[in-house]
Amino acid sequence: MAVETPAAATAAPRRTPRGPLRGPRFGRNGSETLAAWLFLLPSLAGFLIFTAGPVVAAGVISLLDWNLFSPPHFTGLDNFARLGPDTTFWSALGNTAYFTFVSVPLTLLVSLGLALLLNQGLRRMAVFRSLLLLPYATITVAVAFVWVWLYIPHDGLINAVLGVFGIDGPAWLISDDWAMPALILMSVWKSFGFGMVIFLAGLQAIPQQLYEAARVDGASPWRTFRAVTLPLLSPSVFFTVVTSIIGSFQVFDQALVMTDGGPGSSTTTLVMYIYRTGFQNYEQGYAAAQSMVLFAFIVVITAAQFLLQRRLVHYDI
Amino acid sequence: MSSSFSRRALLKGATLGGLATTGALSGCSSGPPPSTATWSMWSSSPEENRVWADFGHYVERRMHIRSSSTLTPSDGYPTKLDLQLVSGTAGMVTALNGWLIPTYASRGAHRPLDALIAADPDFDLDDFYPAIRSISSFAGHTYAIGFDVAPTVLYYNRTLLERNGVDPPSPTEPMSWDTFRELAVELSKPTDQYGFTCAPTIDDLVSWIYCAGGDVLDGDRDTSPLDAPEALEAIHYVVELFVKDRVTPPIDNLVAQNASGTALANFLQGNVAFMQNGPWQVLNVRKAPFTWDIVPFPAGPAGSTPRVSGSSFAIPSGVKDDDLDLAWRLLKTLTSTGALNIYARAGRNNPARLSAASAFEPPPANLGIVQRILKGEVAGGHPFNVTTNWNRVRLLLGQELPRAFLGQVSVRDAIDGVMPRLNALMRQHRDAVRQAT
């Protein structure tokens, strides 16, 4: 019968523990560190090559005058100085901001409303969820082509439906006033599925006992929504707002397919203008400078959201 | 122990897999083997793909080397070509639409061919129509060799005209603008029948401007003459067909109206009497379920002198040494009478060589008018003169002119609105020409 000596007892904790406490091995042979790096490598390489690399490259190119073929010339901050008097750039930025600050709240409202509906314990919820997710899963260009048909002023489905109610529908995509709202409407329809799924997941993670407690306390549905649902859903809202704003600032394909930036430049978005500057006007340096400004806008807005997150987002109750 | 083994095995497997993938990818990106005749072309349909495949077979038979073509849909062709040229992956020979030749030549993306032509006694530049030689030149140098060239003509729906008791127009005498307008109005009916269709873009408008004696660019000045009375008269005439006479199918969206295929789609529906377009659409119009033909473009104050367009093959500047010799032989083969006979027999367009012209056969019955116009025997043509930044000119006018075609602003206001920016582009063009010469 073996009797455990004090020495053995004190030595036991020094043995490499099983389970999560395996820290000492990292320092000894580094094999797990190596494994971690190897597993991270594909993502890290992808980030460095396809995200960080182009950002750095764009920063360098923004200091050059380069038409792709002639040797580039260093011009310092000249490309950034050109942005000031470029009315088309500011108009494109304004259009992009208009698109973002109208489409994102609308998309969030529609997404949240549908998520709340689906969270009522509907039968065949999976079917509804899949159907409502279909627009998001469909290729934007294909959707845009369909909406071009829907928006045809004379024979389009939307104006035909409006006509049933005695409303003379606008000339949607060829009207200065209606082209951007038409793009926003299509974009909301296309995007709400993403937010809906995120919100639905968030709603289903809220503990039911909190609702039961609210019911016992006699809280109204609106009060329950404000005091329980919304605070606990705030991480999902935060994630959706951040990703939607970043995506909206990069809007390009639907505007290109549906309006080509017109009438005039009323729907020319910033990314469309950058593309045209770089690949149609062959001014790579100036396009890169515009890209850097867009990048800065997105960074500032996202940073502001993260600052607000501390006050508005609740990860527990 | 087993955990450790499986992790090690997994790492080993991942490493081997990564190496294998890298090897496979590097194998994929190695490109065609040396001494392959590589060339780039736009192609947007199976019919076009077949024509270029036949070109490839022709190259292999004639040159006894492997042919490798890169085909790209026409919309994305310039962007892809740019990226290929910059990355050094472009073919030895690349197809260029005529309006892009000054753009590429002024940026030094393609090489002048004068020295190669002068050193090759077998190559006869005089066998090419003068119009395509003009289109393929920049700053007095030949930058490309043409494979097609044609004037804009007027297609008409004979069935629709007969149904309305209207005699077909003369196959040789161009209508006056007044006659054309009267006919277009007469053939338009409120119940979805239209007298005329064209793309209300500068590329189509320019034919009317030339016929009025105007132009978009003037080589002697720093300003565009688009606001001159001749050009304004032409634009006003066409805009009135849309807005006042309403003889054209309505504009439903701005993207489709800028697309060259919209006028064709309108015409093929069978309820449009006249379509402005080039013989490059003959292949598609042959599918029409009605009888049709072509006549010269309507004559304006300066006569019937619509735009003459064409496309060519060029050699990128990066092609050097032994590859240059191969590229020149390839370019000669792709633009030879034999190759252009294949092109013309397929009905793609009027070939650029006089010696291949007979291969472009009817229908339409009056197809010969194309060659007669090019030879100056009847009506006329005006080479499609463009700037080194024509992309930007198209974009600017494509954004601002539709307001006039929609009746939202007057022609005068639309033109006055674009002139400062258009003149800035003209100055940029002149600077580019100056630097290139």
Chai-1 contact restraints between the chains, C-beta under 6 A:
chainA,res_idxA,chainB,res_idxB,connection_type,confidence,min_distance_angstrom,max_distance_angstrom,comment,restraint_id
A,N67,B,R107,contact,1.0,0.0,6.0,A-B,restraint_1
A,L68,B,D82,contact,1.0,0.0,6.0,A-B,restraint_2
A,L68,B,V86,contact,1.0,0.0,6.0,A-B,restraint_3
A,F69,B,R107,contact,1.0,0.0,6.0,A-B,restraint_4
A,F69,B,G108,contact,1.0,0.0,6.0,A-B,restraint_5
A,F69,B,A109,contact,1.0,0.0,6.0,A-B,restraint_6
A,S70,B,G108,contact,1.0,0.0,6.0,A-B,restraint_7
A,V148,B,N253,contact,1.0,0.0,6.0,A-B,restraint_8
A,I152,B,D252,contact,1.0,0.0,6.0,A-B,restraint_9
A,L173,B,N253,contact,1.0,0.0,6.0,A-B,restraint_10
A,I174,B,L254,contact,1.0,0.0,6.0,A-B,restraint_11
A,I174,B,L406,contact,1.0,0.0,6.0,A-B,restraint_12
A,T259,B,L254,contact,1.0,0.0,6.0,A-B,restraint_13
A,D260,B,L254,contact,1.0,0.0,6.0,A-B,restraint_14
A,D260,B,V255,contact,1.0,0.0,6.0,A-B,restraint_15
A,G262,B,L254,contact,1.0,0.0,6.0,A-B,restraint_16
A,G262,B,Q399,contact,1.0,0.0,6.0,A-B,restraint_17
A,P263,B,R403,contact,1.0,0.0,6.0,A-B,restraint_18
A,G264,B,Q399,contact,1.0,0.0,6.0,A-B,restraint_19
A,S265,B,Q399,contact,1.0,0.0,6.0,A-B,restraint_20
A,F279,B,T79,contact,1.0,0.0,6.0,A-B,restraint_21
A,Q280,B,N391,contact,1.0,0.0,6.0,A-B,restraint_22
A,N281,B,R392,contact,1.0,0.0,6.0,A-B,restraint_23
